[in-house]
Every structure is written in C-alpha cells, then in structure tokens.
Amino acid sequence: MTTPSTPTRGYTASKDQLLARLRRVEGQVRGIEKMVDDDRYCIDVLTQISAIQAALDKVALGLLDGHARHCMHEGAAEGRADEMASEMMAAVGRLMKRG
C-alpha cells in the first residue's frame, strides 16, 4: 500500500523559517495582550501592532515569492498560467486592502 506524498508548495524549502517567523509574531501578539491587560499607553500598543503588521507583510511577501517561483511555474507547465496569475493577483489585492 502506498501513502500519498505531501505536495510540494512554494514555501516548502523555507518552511522552517516561515514557521519561526510565525512563532515570533504569535509571541508579539501575546505581548500586546499583556500590554492591554497591564493598561499600557495606547500609542505603545499601536506601535507594537504596527510591528506585527510589518512582520506579517514579510511573511506574505515570502509566500508570494514562493508562489510565483514554484506554484505558478508548475501551473504554467500544466497550461494554467492565466488562472494562476489571476489567483495570485486576487491574493495581492486582498493583502493591499487592509485598513
């Protein structure tokens, strides 16, 4: 009996780095929770939120890069280049609509 293989994603090669970044962001979010619980100054909390958003933007850019270099390449080889480009541009649009 064969087991299905895990698909290779655009981020597979950098998965450990990606997970480490996400764990750091998670820690930052817990830090903000503590800041609010401790009644810290609003601007200090907002500054930390801005730092988290910047860190998540870096994660998103890394994922987009991997998608463009790996997933879209595979999609183009399968004749789905336009579909893949539209999908990626929709994702970019969603990322840019924050706020």
Backbone hydrogen bonds, N-H to C=O, Kabsch-Sander energy under -0.5 kcal/mol:
donor,donor_aa,acceptor,acceptor_aa,energy
9,R,7,P,-0.6
12,T,9,R,-1.5
14,S,11,Y,-0.8
15,K,12,T,-1.2
18,L,14,S,-2.6
19,L,15,K,-2.8
20,A,16,D,-2.1
21,R,17,Q,-2.4
22,L,18,L,-2.4
23,R,19,L,-2.1
24,R,20,A,-2.0
25,V,21,R,-2.4
26,E,22,L,-2.4
27,G,23,R,-2.1
28,Q,24,R,-2.2
29,V,25,V,-2.5
30,R,26,E,-2.1
31,G,27,G,-2.0
32,I,28,Q,-2.1
33,E,29,V,-2.2
34,K,30,R,-2.0
35,M,31,G,-2.3
36,V,32,I,-2.6
37,D,33,E,-2.4
38,D,34,K,-2.4
39,D,36,V,-1.6
40,R,35,M,-2.7
44,D,41,Y,-0.6
45,V,41,Y,-1.7
46,L,42,C,-2.7
47,T,43,I,-2.3
48,Q,44,D,-1.7
49,I,45,V,-2.1
50,S,46,L,-2.3
51,A,47,T,-1.7
52,I,48,Q,-1.9
53,Q,49,I,-2.4
54,A,50,S,-2.1
55,A,51,A,-2.1
56,L,52,I,-2.7
57,D,53,Q,-2.2
58,K,54,A,-1.8
59,V,55,A,-1.8
60,A,56,L,-2.8
61,L,57,D,-2.7
62,G,58,K,-2.1
63,L,59,V,-2.3
64,L,60,A,-2.7
65,D,61,L,-2.4
66,G,62,G,-2.3
67,H,63,L,-2.5
68,A,64,L,-2.8
69,R,65,D,-2.4
70,H,66,G,-2.3
71,C,66,G,-0.8
72,M,67,H,-2.9
74,E,70,H,-2.4
75,G,71,C,-2.6
76,A,72,M,-2.6
77,A,73,H,-1.9
78,E,74,E,-1.3
79,G,76,A,-1.6
80,R,75,G,-3.5
84,M,80,R,-2.6
85,A,81,A,-2.5
86,S,82,D,-2.5
87,E,83,E,-2.3
88,M,84,M,-2.4
89,M,85,A,-2.6
90,A,86,S,-2.0
91,A,87,E,-1.8
92,V,88,M,-2.5
93,G,89,M,-2.4
94,R,90,A,-2.1
95,L,91,A,-2.1
96,M,92,V,-1.9
97,K,93,G,-0.8
97,K,94,R,-0.6
98,R,95,L,-0.7
